[in-house]
């Protein structure tokens, strides 16, 4: 008859002491730890700060006369505006932006888009600026619209 002896995951050292092999247990524990860290929902906490309004009447905006503003409108044919001048098609916008950039090479380019303006117009403007090598572009957002 064949007899079996229960096998314990252990190793014997030269001195005859028995030690347990915990490698598999630690592997499973680390996998569980990683799983729980990746799937845990952590809450982002923010601290609301009320800034003082006492000096607001004395505050002055920073003056930067060197700026080019490109405004994107929604739903109309004349959907572009460069420094307050409405333009009907994209080719005239490109030409105007090139001329203004030649006149003011260090001018800051600001893109102001209507909230309902198609994103294709914004992507078209950003692609044009990148193609011209103009990397300093800012996108203007209205704080009131962001709160809605």
C-alpha positions in Angstrom: 0.0 0.0 0.0 1.2 3.5 -0.8 1.4 5.9 2.1 1.5 9.6 1.6 2.7 12.1 4.1 1.3 15.6 4.3 3.7 17.9 2.6 4.3 21.3 4.2 5.9 24.0 2.1 9.1 24.2 4.0 12.7 23.9 3.6 15.2 22.3 5.9 18.4 24.1 6.7 21.7 22.4 7.3 21.1 22.6 11.0 17.8 20.8 10.7 15.5 23.7 11.5 12.3 23.9 9.4 11.4 27.3 7.9 8.2 28.2 6.0 8.4 29.5 2.4 6.3 32.7 2.4 7.1 33.8 -1.1 3.7 32.8 -2.5 1.8 34.4 0.4 3.7 37.7 -0.1 3.1 37.6 -3.8 -0.6 37.3 -3.3 -0.6 40.0 -0.6 1.2 42.5 -2.9 -1.2 41.7 -5.7 -4.1 42.4 -3.4 -2.6 45.6 -2.2 -2.0 46.9 -5.7 -5.5 45.9 -6.7 -7.1 47.8 -3.8 -4.9 50.8 -4.4 -5.9 51.0 -8.0 -9.6 50.5 -7.5 -10.1 52.6 -4.4 -12.1 55.8 -4.9 -10.2 58.6 -3.3 -11.9 61.9 -2.7 -10.3 65.1 -3.9 -10.4 67.7 -1.2 -10.3 71.4 -1.9 -10.1 74.3 0.5 -12.3 77.3 -0.4 -10.4 80.5 0.2 -12.2 83.8 0.6 -9.8 86.5 -0.6 -10.1 90.0 1.0 -11.9 92.7 -1.1 -10.5 95.6 0.8 -7.9 96.6 -1.8 -10.0 95.7 -4.8 -10.8 99.3 -5.7 -7.1 100.1 -5.9 -6.1 97.1 -8.0 -5.0 97.8 -11.6 -5.0 95.2 -14.3 -1.6 94.3 -15.8 -1.1 96.2 -19.0 0.1 94.3 -22.0 -0.6 96.2 -25.1 1.1 93.6 -27.2 -1.7 91.1 -27.8 -3.6 89.7 -30.6 -7.1 88.4 -29.9 -8.7 85.8 -32.0 -12.4 85.4 -31.2 -14.4 82.4 -32.3 -18.2 82.9 -32.6 -20.9 80.2 -32.9 -23.6 79.6 -35.5 -22.8 82.4 -38.0 -21.0 82.7 -41.2 -18.7 85.4 -40.0 -17.5 83.3 -37.1 -14.1 84.8 -36.8 -12.9 88.0 -35.2 -9.3 89.3 -35.0 -8.7 92.2 -32.7 -12.4 93.3 -32.9 -12.6 93.0 -36.7 -15.1 90.4 -38.0 -13.8 88.3 -40.8 -16.0 86.1 -43.1 -13.6 83.3 -44.0 -10.7 81.4 -42.6 -8.2 82.5 -45.4 -8.7 86.2 -44.4 -8.2 85.2 -40.7 -4.9 83.5 -41.6 -3.7 86.5 -43.6 -4.6 89.0 -40.8 -2.9 86.9 -38.2 0.3 86.7 -40.3 0.3 90.5 -40.8 -0.3 91.2 -37.2 2.4 88.8 -36.1 4.9 90.4 -38.5 4.0 93.9 -37.1 4.2 92.6 -33.5 6.4 89.5 -33.3 6.4 89.4 -29.5 2.6 89.9 -29.2 0.7 87.5 -27.0 -2.0 85.5 -28.9 -5.2 85.1 -27.0 -8.0 82.8 -28.3 -11.5 83.7 -26.9 -14.1 81.2 -27.9 -17.9 81.3 -27.5 -19.1 78.5 -25.3 -21.3 77.1 -28.1 -18.6 77.5 -30.8 -17.8 74.3 -32.6 -14.5 72.7 -31.4 -13.4 72.3 -35.0 -12.9 76.1 -35.2 -10.7 76.0 -32.1 -8.7 73.1 -33.4 -8.3 74.8 -36.8 -6.9 77.9 -35.1 -4.5 75.9 -32.9 -3.3 73.9 -35.9 -2.7 77.1 -37.8 -0.7 78.6 -34.9 1.4 75.5 -34.5 2.0 75.4 -38.3 3.2 79.0 -38.1 5.5 78.2 -35.2 3.5 80.4 -32.8 3.6 78.4 -29.5 2.6 81.2 -27.1 -1.2 81.0 -27.3 -3.6 81.4 -24.5 -7.3 80.3 -24.4 -9.5 82.8 -22.6 -12.3 81.4 -20.5 -15.1 83.3 -18.8 -15.3 82.5 -15.1 -19.1 83.0 -15.0 -19.7 80.4 -17.7 -17.4 78.0 -15.9 -19.5 78.1 -12.7 -22.8 77.1 -14.6 
